[in-house]
Amino acid sequence: MPTTAADFRDWARHGQTRVELALQRLLPSNEIAPQRLHQAMRYAVLGGGKRVRPLLALAAGELTQANGARVELAAAAVELIHAYSLVHDDLPCMDDDVLRRGKPTCHMQYDEATALLAGDALQALAFQVLAEQRLARRAEDQLQMVALLAQASGSRGMAGGQAIDLASVGKSLTVPELEFMHIHKTGALIRAAVLLGARCGRGMEDDELASLDHFAKCVGLAFQVVDDTLDAEASTATLGKTAGKDAERNKPTFVSALGAAGARDLAQELRQSAYAALDGFGSAAQRLRQLADFIVQREF
Amino acid sequence: MPTTAADFRDWARHGQTRVELALQRLLPSNEIAPQRLHQAMRYAVLGGGKRVRPLLALAAGELTQANGARVELAAAAVELIHAYSLVHDDLPCMDDDVLRRGKPTCHMQYDEATALLAGDALQALAFQVLAEQRLARRAEDQLQMVALLAQASGSRGMAGGQAIDLASVGKSLTVPELEFMHIHKTGALIRAAVLLGARCGRGMEDDELASLDHFAKCVGLAFQVVDDTLDAEASTATLGKTAGKDAERNKPTFVSALGAAGARDLAQELRQSAYAALDGFGSAAQRLRQLADFIVQREF
């Protein structure tokens, strides 16, 4: 059973390549009309990002012995939703950002209208990918996967979290309020990544699903806690996106609520809870544990 | 079998009420957090619009003896996609419009960020509605319905049509080029409405599906041809949205390409083709015929 850091890096790099190839194949070619829209979609999705959500989907698929090609599609669908949310989040009426993944944001590279439509079309493509080919053993299960991704993306998931985030600028939030915001904004889609990956494989008992769900909630929140510490402490060059935005915009974060050390402690606690949730799975969950480590220890 | 205009008006009014009630039920309450987002979503969807797409879905469901509650959900899903597209289309970076369905547009009533997120969340809700409850006899068929709506909404459907529309401003298009644009921008979702409504009911033979598809393409294009003539000829008060926009923005339309009389002739030809496509269905397609009449004869 793999345990070394080098082994994990190889696995992650291989997983990123698999997802990149799937995304390249799923996104319409630059040559297909409307070309500019398809160029903007590919620009927003390909060749960048840590691919944390797809890797979680792949690792969860390994846990349930899922067919590799099926999990790649589920992973790609989640990443398409993530990519569309970044494109819309960077628009002038939202975070008004010019840099993403070390490149000009989509609306800087193209224009606002094209970025808006590219985001819209990426969301539609995510659901197309999740419905067009068989991914689960039973079609009933796959319909539930579609519903799960829709819930995670919508007003009671990611889009709702972004609305709460916007409304919180300039306010002081308690840690429970911050958790509520991020369980929606970041957590919902990370949770969807884990559950969709797992559901491509063998059937799961209710208690297994509940454990996996708890793992996903812990790493989802840990991801955001670490994001907040990185925004406060890392450089724009390291992050590939504008650093220090939260403080500049007077946004409440886990760092502003707990201090940098307190936020790092919370991230470690969440990692321990995530580990504990996987106890029943033994070595089959090794990649998920390593991803929890990566999410907490990453420096970008 | 119903044939009078009064009977059709009663049927349409009843159908609009059914869809309105379904949408009211499906949209999260104003009281659920994030409240402002949910208010904006309800504002954008409820209490307005001709509901042409949902009526087409209901009529197609009657053709295949579909369960009424199921078709209402399929009709609502299509209308949620349509409503989100209007919210995004009205944004300053797109058509920059202030009036829609006789009310301030969503971003005027709320703000741009809320309107952007409301549109995003409405798209997600459409797919949730289409996947969460059983709508087709077989789950496999329902997955195909999800894929169909995603294709119709995405870069090779509605969103792609809007991109072509944006790129066409100030250009002179031929009638085939105009048709290509509108088959995507308006036609794809109208086609989805007909096919999704029909697929809630009995299984259809390939030739039946092909006929229904041809009907849908004809009425979809006719809808846009009539829209162009209304934009050129009707008043803002009658339309509930800003009239005369196309000429003001130097947008190519069927009126600019064919003249007003030529556009009206084309709409009549398309109605005849739509009628012909329904020949094999007999009286079961009566509501679809009446809707084709309504689409071509409407004055708003």
Contacts between the chains, C-beta under 8 A, distances in Angstrom:
chain1	res1	chain2	res2	distance
A	28	B	155	5.8
A	28	B	156	6.7
A	32	B	156	7.5
A	33	B	160	7.5
A	33	B	164	7.3
A	34	B	155	7.1
A	34	B	160	5.1
A	34	B	163	4.2
A	34	B	164	5.1
A	34	B	167	6.9
A	36	B	163	6.7
A	36	B	167	6.9
A	37	B	155	5.4
A	37	B	159	7.2
A	37	B	160	6.0
A	37	B	163	4.1
A	38	B	155	6.1
A	41	B	155	6.4
A	84	B	120	7.8
A	85	B	120	7.8
A	88	B	116	6.0
A	88	B	117	7.8
A	88	B	120	6.3
A	91	B	93	7.8
A	91	B	116	6.8
A	93	B	91	7.8
A	93	B	111	7.7
A	93	B	112	3.6
A	93	B	113	4.9
A	93	B	116	6.1
A	94	B	113	5.3
A	94	B	116	6.7
A	111	B	93	7.7
A	112	B	93	3.6
A	113	B	93	4.9
A	113	B	94	5.3
A	113	B	166	5.5
A	114	B	163	6.8
A	114	B	166	7.7
A	116	B	88	6.0
A	116	B	91	6.8
A	116	B	93	6.1
A	116	B	94	6.7
A	116	B	116	7.5
A	117	B	88	7.8
A	117	B	155	7.9
A	117	B	159	5.0
A	117	B	162	5.8
A	117	B	163	5.2
A	117	B	166	7.9
A	118	B	155	7.9
A	119	B	120	7.5
A	120	B	84	7.9
A	120	B	85	7.9
A	120	B	88	6.3
A	120	B	119	7.6
A	120	B	120	7.7
A	120	B	123	6.8
A	120	B	153	7.8
A	120	B	159	4.9
A	121	B	153	7.9
A	121	B	154	4.8
A	121	B	155	3.9
A	121	B	159	4.1
A	121	B	160	7.0
A	123	B	120	6.8
A	123	B	123	5.5
A	123	B	124	7.1
A	124	B	123	7.1
A	124	B	150	4.9
A	124	B	151	7.8
A	124	B	153	4.3
A	124	B	154	3.5
A	124	B	155	7.5
A	124	B	157	7.6
A	124	B	159	6.6
A	125	B	150	7.1
A	125	B	154	5.4
A	125	B	155	7.1
A	127	B	127	4.7
A	127	B	146	6.2
A	127	B	147	8.0
A	127	B	149	7.7
A	127	B	150	4.3
A	128	B	147	5.6
A	128	B	150	3.6
A	128	B	151	5.9
A	128	B	154	6.3
A	130	B	146	7.7
A	131	B	143	4.9
A	131	B	144	7.5
A	131	B	146	3.8
A	131	B	147	4.1
A	131	B	150	6.4
A	132	B	147	4.5
A	132	B	150	7.9
A	138	B	139	7.2
A	139	B	138	7.2
A	139	B	139	3.5
A	139	B	140	4.6
A	139	B	142	7.5
A	139	B	143	5.6
A	140	B	139	4.6
A	142	B	139	7.5
A	142	B	143	5.9
A	143	B	131	4.9
A	143	B	139	5.6
A	143	B	142	5.9
A	143	B	143	6.3
A	143	B	146	7.6
A	144	B	131	7.5
A	146	B	127	6.2
A	146	B	130	7.7
A	146	B	131	3.8
A	146	B	143	7.6
A	146	B	146	5.5
A	147	B	127	8.0
A	147	B	128	5.6
A	147	B	131	4.2
A	147	B	132	4.5
A	149	B	127	7.7
A	150	B	124	4.9
A	150	B	125	7.1
A	150	B	127	4.3
A	150	B	128	3.6
A	150	B	131	6.4
A	150	B	132	7.9
A	151	B	124	7.8
A	151	B	128	5.9
A	153	B	120	7.8
A	153	B	121	7.9
A	153	B	124	4.2
A	154	B	121	4.8
A	154	B	124	3.5
A	154	B	125	5.5
A	154	B	128	6.3
A	155	B	28	5.8
A	155	B	34	7.1
A	155	B	37	5.4
A	155	B	38	6.1
A	155	B	41	6.4
A	155	B	117	7.9
A	155	B	118	8.0
A	155	B	121	3.9
A	155	B	124	7.5
A	155	B	125	7.1
A	156	B	28	6.6
A	156	B	32	7.5
A	157	B	124	7.6
A	159	B	37	7.2
A	159	B	117	5.0
A	159	B	120	4.9
A	159	B	121	4.1
A	159	B	124	6.6
A	160	B	33	7.5
A	160	B	34	5.1
A	160	B	37	6.1
A	160	B	121	7.0
A	162	B	117	5.7
A	163	B	34	4.2
A	163	B	36	6.7
A	163	B	37	4.0
A	163	B	114	6.8
A	163	B	117	5.2
A	164	B	33	7.3
A	164	B	34	5.1
A	166	B	113	5.5
A	166	B	114	7.7
A	166	B	117	7.8
A	167	B	34	6.9
A	167	B	36	6.9
